[in-house]
Structures are given as C-alpha cells and as structure tokens.
C-alpha cells in the first residue's frame, strides 16, 4: 500500500513538472567549437606567428573547457604545450583575455589570489572565442616570445576565421 502511494506521488510530481520542462524546451542549443573550426583557427594562429618569424604552440578549447585541437612547432619547449591549454581554459572560464586577467590580478588586491588556482594561468596569450555575446571556446598561444605576441597571433586568427564562419 505504501509503495503504491509513493508511486502515485512520484507520478503526480512527474506530471506536474512535465509542463515546466516543456515550456522551456528542456534542451538548450548552444554554439560550440567544432574540430573543423578549431583546426581553421589553429592554422591561422600558427600562420600569424610564422609570418612574424615566430614559432609557437596553440590550443583551442570548447565551451566546456575541453581540448579540441592543438598544434605545436617542432622547436617549442614542452612546457608551452600545457601553458597554451591553460591560457585557453583561463580565457574561457573568465570570458576575458588571460592577459587582461593577469593585469587585474596584479592591480586589484581582491583578485590577486587568482594565481593560486591551478587551472588558471595568468599570462597573456589566451583569448575567448565569441559569437555575439556567447563565449563558445578559447584559443591559447604560448612560446611565441611573450604575452603580447602570443595574444596577437590568436587575435589575428580570430579576426581572419570567425567572421567567415558566421
């Protein structure tokens, strides 16, 4: 008897909740970074670095922070591979460039402890990928010769590739 009552209560709760899910659709559709887009962005990023006589490693993460693709020049130090991925993650999760975040952390006492989070890397070179107001992923670049250069390669690639894909 108690089991039947519990089942009826659960059924009633489910039926009452169903319209709420139906009203909102229950499933959201969001733009994300595909492998094809990630590879286009990486090709453009590396080309931008190479045009300036630089070598680098670049990583693209999707909106969930997952690595989608990575390219690394032969002579780039191995630590730069992880740095590029962490710069991309930092930029994605904060929705700003990793360079700007590092400036904020240096100049704002309330933000200076951001450098204690292992996942974040407060060095320039991470840039969010935006479609409208949505951040759909990020690029991280490392090893090209400094924060401004790393960021510049990523920005040039985004400017070249993203408008063509919209």
Backbone as numpy.savetxt, mean C-alpha at the origin, in Angstrom:
# Nx Ny Nz CAx CAy CAz Cx Cy Cz
-36.90 -29.52 23.91 -37.72 -28.33 23.91 -36.86 -27.08 23.91
-35.84 -27.09 24.77 -34.95 -25.95 24.85 -34.19 -25.74 23.54
-33.81 -26.83 22.89 -33.09 -26.74 21.62 -33.98 -26.13 20.55
-35.28 -26.54 20.50 -36.21 -25.98 19.52 -36.39 -24.48 19.74
-36.47 -24.06 20.99 -36.61 -22.64 21.30 -35.38 -21.87 20.86
-34.21 -22.43 21.13 -32.96 -21.79 20.72 -32.87 -21.68 19.21
-33.30 -22.74 18.50 -33.28 -22.72 17.04 -34.23 -21.66 16.49
-35.42 -21.58 17.08 -36.40 -20.57 16.64 -35.85 -19.16 16.89
-35.21 -18.96 18.03 -34.64 -17.65 18.33 -33.55 -17.29 17.33
-32.72 -18.26 17.02 -31.64 -18.03 16.05 -32.22 -17.75 14.67
-33.26 -18.50 14.29 -33.91 -18.28 13.00 -34.53 -16.88 12.96
-35.21 -16.49 14.02 -35.82 -15.16 14.07 -34.77 -14.07 13.98
-33.66 -14.24 14.69 -32.58 -13.26 14.64 -32.00 -13.16 13.23
-31.83 -14.31 12.59 -31.30 -14.34 11.22 -32.24 -13.63 10.26
-33.53 -13.92 10.38 -34.51 -13.28 9.49 -34.59 -11.77 9.71
-34.44 -11.35 10.95 -34.47 -9.91 11.25 -33.23 -9.21 10.72
-32.10 -9.90 10.77 -30.85 -9.30 10.33 -30.72 -9.30 8.81
-31.39 -10.22 8.14 -31.26 -10.35 6.69 -31.57 -9.06 5.94
-32.66 -8.34 6.28 -32.91 -7.08 5.56 -31.79 -6.05 5.74
-31.16 -6.06 6.88 -30.06 -5.10 7.10 -28.91 -5.39 6.15
-28.60 -6.68 5.98 -27.53 -7.05 5.04 -27.96 -6.77 3.61
-29.21 -7.05 3.29 -29.69 -6.82 1.93 -29.70 -5.34 1.60
-30.04 -4.51 2.57 -30.11 -3.07 2.33 -28.75 -2.49 1.99
-27.70 -2.99 2.63 -26.37 -2.47 2.37 -25.66 -3.26 1.29
-26.25 -4.33 0.86 -25.61 -5.18 -0.15 -24.76 -6.25 0.48
-24.25 -6.02 1.68 -23.46 -7.03 2.37 -22.08 -7.25 1.76
-21.93 -6.98 0.50 -20.65 -7.18 -0.18 -20.23 -5.85 -0.78
-19.05 -5.41 -0.41 -18.55 -4.16 -0.96 -17.58 -4.45 -2.09
-17.62 -3.62 -3.09 -16.67 -3.72 -4.19 -15.70 -2.56 -4.08
-14.42 -2.89 -4.13 -13.39 -1.86 -4.00 -12.33 -2.07 -5.07
-11.79 -0.96 -5.52 -10.67 -1.04 -6.46 -9.46 -1.62 -5.73
-8.64 -2.38 -6.42 -7.44 -2.96 -5.83 -6.37 -3.04 -6.91
-5.17 -3.36 -6.49 -4.04 -3.47 -7.41 -3.98 -4.90 -7.95
-4.03 -5.03 -9.26 -3.88 -6.33 -9.90 -2.39 -6.58 -10.15
-2.06 -7.81 -10.47 -0.67 -8.14 -10.81 -0.23 -7.38 -12.06
-1.12 -7.27 -13.03 -0.78 -6.55 -14.26 -0.47 -5.08 -13.97
-1.30 -4.43 -13.15 -1.06 -3.04 -12.79 0.23 -2.90 -11.99
0.45 -3.81 -11.04 1.67 -3.77 -10.24 2.90 -3.86 -11.13
2.87 -4.76 -12.10 4.02 -4.91 -13.00 4.23 -3.69 -13.87
3.14 -3.05 -14.33 3.27 -1.81 -15.10 3.92 -0.73 -14.25
3.46 -0.61 -13.01 4.02 0.40 -12.10 5.49 0.12 -11.80
5.84 -1.14 -11.61 7.23 -1.49 -11.33 8.13 -1.22 -12.53
7.65 -1.59 -13.72 8.43 -1.32 -14.93 8.69 0.17 -15.07
7.66 0.99 -14.84 7.80 2.44 -14.96 8.70 3.01 -13.86
8.60 2.45 -12.67 9.43 2.90 -11.55 10.91 2.63 -11.84
11.19 1.42 -12.25 12.58 1.05 -12.53 13.11 1.86 -13.72
12.28 2.08 -14.73 12.70 2.90 -15.88 13.02 4.32 -15.44
12.23 4.87 -14.52 12.49 6.23 -14.02 13.82 6.28 -13.28
14.09 5.29 -12.46 15.38 5.23 -11.76 16.54 5.07 -12.74
16.37 4.18 -13.70 17.43 3.91 -14.68 17.71 5.13 -15.55
16.68 5.90 -15.88 16.86 7.10 -16.70 17.73 8.13 -15.99
17.75 8.04 -14.67 18.57 8.94 -13.86 19.92 8.30 -13.50
20.21 7.14 -14.13 21.46 6.44 -13.87 21.49 5.73 -12.52
20.34 5.42 -11.98 20.24 4.81 -10.66 19.74 3.37 -10.76
20.11 2.58 -9.77 19.54 1.25 -9.63 18.72 1.24 -8.35
17.78 0.29 -8.26 16.88 0.29 -7.10 16.18 -1.05 -6.98
15.37 -1.13 -5.96 14.40 -2.20 -5.80 13.06 -1.52 -5.53
11.99 -2.05 -6.12 10.67 -1.47 -5.95 9.67 -2.57 -5.65
8.73 -2.25 -4.77 7.69 -3.20 -4.37 6.33 -2.53 -4.46
5.32 -3.30 -4.83 3.94 -2.83 -4.85 3.12 -3.72 -3.93
2.36 -3.08 -3.03 1.43 -3.81 -2.17 0.01 -3.43 -2.54
-0.92 -4.34 -2.28 -2.33 -4.07 -2.55 -2.97 -3.36 -1.37
-4.27 -3.14 -1.44 -4.97 -2.38 -0.40 -4.96 -3.08 0.95
-4.66 -4.37 0.98 -4.56 -5.10 2.24 -3.14 -5.18 2.77
-2.19 -4.56 2.07 -0.79 -4.58 2.50 -0.02 -5.80 2.04
-0.62 -6.61 1.19 0.04 -7.81 0.68 0.95 -7.47 -0.48
2.12 -8.07 -0.50 3.04 -7.86 -1.62 2.43 -8.45 -2.88
2.33 -7.62 -3.91 1.80 -8.08 -5.20 2.95 -8.41 -6.14
3.95 -7.53 -6.20 5.08 -7.75 -7.10 6.28 -6.94 -6.62
7.46 -7.41 -7.04 8.71 -6.76 -6.64 9.72 -6.90 -7.76
10.49 -5.85 -8.01 11.61 -5.91 -8.96 12.85 -5.36 -8.27
13.98 -6.00 -8.53 15.23 -5.60 -7.88 16.36 -5.66 -8.89
17.11 -4.54 -8.99 18.30 -4.56 -9.84 19.35 -5.47 -9.21
20.24 -5.98 -10.04 21.23 -6.97 -9.59 22.16 -6.47 -8.49
22.56 -5.23 -8.56 23.61 -4.75 -7.65 23.08 -3.96 -6.45
21.82 -4.14 -6.09 21.24 -3.42 -4.96 21.40 -4.28 -3.71
21.78 -3.64 -2.61 21.97 -4.36 -1.36 20.73 -5.12 -0.93
20.90 -6.29 -0.32 19.75 -7.13 0.03 18.80 -6.50 1.05
19.29 -5.61 1.90 18.42 -4.96 2.89 17.38 -4.07 2.23
17.66 -3.63 1.01 16.75 -2.73 0.31 15.46 -3.42 -0.13
15.50 -4.74 -0.29 14.28 -5.46 -0.68 13.22 -5.34 0.40
13.59 -5.63 1.62 12.65 -5.49 2.74 12.28 -4.03 2.96
13.25 -3.13 2.79 12.98 -1.70 2.98 11.92 -1.22 1.99
12.01 -1.63 0.74 11.03 -1.21 -0.26 9.63 -1.69 0.11
9.54 -2.93 0.54 8.23 -3.47 0.92 7.68 -2.75 2.15
8.51 -2.48 3.12 8.05 -1.80 4.34 7.69 -0.34 4.06
8.40 0.31 3.14 8.03 1.68 2.76 6.65 1.68 2.11
6.40 0.71 1.24 5.09 0.61 0.60 4.00 0.37 1.64
4.25 -0.55 2.56 3.27 -0.84 3.62 3.01 0.39 4.48
4.07 1.11 4.82 3.95 2.32 5.63 3.07 3.34 4.93
3.32 3.54 3.66 2.56 4.51 2.88 1.10 4.10 2.75
0.87 2.82 2.52 -0.50 2.32 2.42 -1.23 2.52 3.74
-0.63 2.09 4.82 -1.34 2.09 6.10 -1.57 3.48 6.66
-0.75 4.44 6.27 -0.93 5.81 6.76 -1.54 6.74 5.71
-1.72 6.21 4.50 -2.32 6.97 3.39 -1.56 8.25 3.06
-0.27 8.22 3.28 0.59 9.36 2.96 1.94 8.82 2.51
2.78 9.69 2.00 4.11 9.21 1.62 4.90 8.89 2.89
5.76 7.92 2.79 6.58 7.55 3.95 7.55 8.69 4.29
7.90 9.48 3.31 8.78 10.63 3.56 8.07 11.68 4.42
6.82 11.97 4.09 6.06 12.94 4.88 5.84 12.40 6.30
5.56 11.12 6.41 5.37 10.54 7.74 6.63 10.64 8.57
7.79 10.46 7.95 9.04 10.57 8.71 9.25 12.01 9.19
8.86 12.99 8.37 8.95 14.40 8.79 8.01 14.68 9.96
6.80 14.14 9.88 5.83 14.32 10.97 6.38 13.71 12.26
6.93 12.51 12.17 7.46 11.83 13.35 8.64 12.59 13.96
9.47 13.21 13.12 10.61 13.99 13.63 10.18 15.29 14.29
9.12 15.90 13.79 8.74 17.24 14.22 7.55 17.31 15.18
6.90 16.19 15.43 5.73 16.20 16.30 5.94 15.21 17.44
6.10 15.70 18.67 6.35 14.82 19.81 5.29 13.72 19.98
4.06 14.00 19.58 3.01 13.00 19.71 3.17 11.86 18.71
3.92 12.08 17.65 4.10 11.07 16.61 5.48 10.43 16.60
6.38 10.90 17.45 7.75 10.40 17.37 7.88 8.91 17.68
6.94 8.33 18.39 7.02 6.90 18.70 6.58 6.01 17.54
6.18 6.59 16.41 5.83 5.78 15.25 7.01 4.90 14.82
8.21 5.35 15.09 9.39 4.56 14.69 9.57 3.31 15.54
8.73 3.12 16.55 8.83 1.91 17.36 7.97 0.77 16.81
7.16 1.06 15.80 6.34 0.02 15.17 7.17 -0.69 14.11
7.40 -1.97 14.31 8.27 -2.73 13.41 7.81 -2.72 11.96
6.51 -2.67 11.73 5.99 -2.74 10.37 6.24 -1.46 9.57
6.36 -0.34 10.27 6.53 0.94 9.59 8.01 1.25 9.39
8.31 1.88 8.28 9.67 2.33 8.01 9.59 3.81 7.66
10.12 4.62 8.54 10.01 6.07 8.39 11.18 6.62 7.57
11.22 6.20 6.32 12.18 6.68 5.34 11.42 6.97 4.06
11.81 8.00 3.36 11.15 8.33 2.11 11.31 7.25 1.06
10.31 7.16 0.19 10.34 6.19 -0.90 9.04 5.42 -1.03
8.13 5.57 -0.06 6.82 4.93 -0.13 5.77 5.93 -0.56
4.96 5.57 -1.54 3.94 6.47 -2.08 2.63 5.71 -2.25
1.52 6.27 -1.72 0.24 5.58 -1.88 -0.26 5.64 -3.33
-0.98 4.61 -3.71 -1.64 4.56 -5.02 -3.10 4.91 -4.79
-3.56 5.98 -5.42 -4.92 6.45 -5.19 -5.73 6.45 -6.47
-6.98 6.04 -6.32 -7.97 6.17 -7.38 -9.07 7.01 -6.76
-9.18 8.25 -7.19 -10.07 9.19 -6.53 -9.57 9.41 -5.11
-10.45 9.21 -4.14 -10.06 9.36 -2.73 -9.65 8.04 -2.10
-9.75 6.94 -2.84 -9.43 5.62 -2.30 -7.95 5.29 -2.46
-7.34 4.80 -1.40 -5.98 4.26 -1.49 -6.13 2.78 -1.81
-5.61 2.37 -2.97 -5.78 0.99 -3.42 -4.51 0.16 -3.25
-3.44 0.79 -2.82 -2.16 0.11 -2.65 -1.07 1.14 -2.49
0.17 0.70 -2.67 1.30 1.63 -2.55 2.52 1.05 -3.24
3.44 1.94 -3.59 4.75 1.56 -4.13 5.79 1.96 -3.10
6.79 1.11 -2.92 7.95 1.45 -2.11 9.21 1.27 -2.93
10.10 2.23 -2.86 11.37 2.18 -3.60 12.50 2.37 -2.61
13.57 1.60 -2.79 14.74 1.71 -1.93 16.01 1.49 -2.75
17.09 2.07 -2.26 18.40 1.83 -2.86 18.77 2.70 -4.04
17.93 3.68 -4.38 18.23 4.52 -5.55 19.13 5.69 -5.21
19.38 5.92 -3.93 20.31 6.99 -3.57 19.74 8.04 -2.64
18.73 7.70 -1.89 18.17 8.65 -0.92 16.67 8.76 -1.02
16.09 9.28 0.04 14.64 9.35 0.16 13.98 10.12 -0.99
14.50 11.26 -1.33 13.89 12.08 -2.38 13.98 11.39 -3.74
15.09 10.74 -4.01 15.25 10.04 -5.29 14.33 8.82 -5.35
14.31 8.04 -4.26 13.42 6.87 -4.21 11.97 7.30 -4.47
11.53 8.34 -3.76 10.17 8.83 -3.91 9.93 9.36 -5.32
10.90 10.05 -5.88 10.77 10.60 -7.23 10.54 9.53 -8.28
11.24 8.41 -8.17 11.04 7.31 -9.12 9.61 6.79 -9.05
9.10 6.62 -7.82 7.73 6.14 -7.64 6.70 7.13 -8.17
6.89 8.41 -7.85 5.95 9.43 -8.30 5.90 9.52 -9.82
7.05 9.43 -10.45 7.09 9.48 -11.92 6.32 8.30 -12.52
6.47 7.13 -11.93 5.76 5.95 -12.43 4.26 6.08 -12.25
3.86 6.56 -11.10 2.42 6.73 -10.82 1.82 7.71 -11.82
2.51 8.81 -12.05 2.03 9.83 -13.00 1.90 9.25 -14.40
2.81 8.37 -14.76 2.80 7.78 -16.09 1.74 6.69 -16.24
1.59 5.83 -15.23 0.78 4.63 -15.38 -0.67 4.80 -14.92
-0.90 5.39 -13.76 -2.27 5.41 -13.23 -3.28 6.15 -14.09
-2.96 7.32 -14.66 -3.97 7.97 -15.49 -4.39 7.13 -16.69
-3.50 6.29 -17.19 -3.80 5.46 -18.35 -4.71 4.28 -18.00
-4.74 3.89 -16.72 -5.52 2.73 -16.34 -6.92 3.09 -15.86
-7.21 4.37 -15.70 -8.53 4.78 -15.19 -9.55 4.89 -16.29
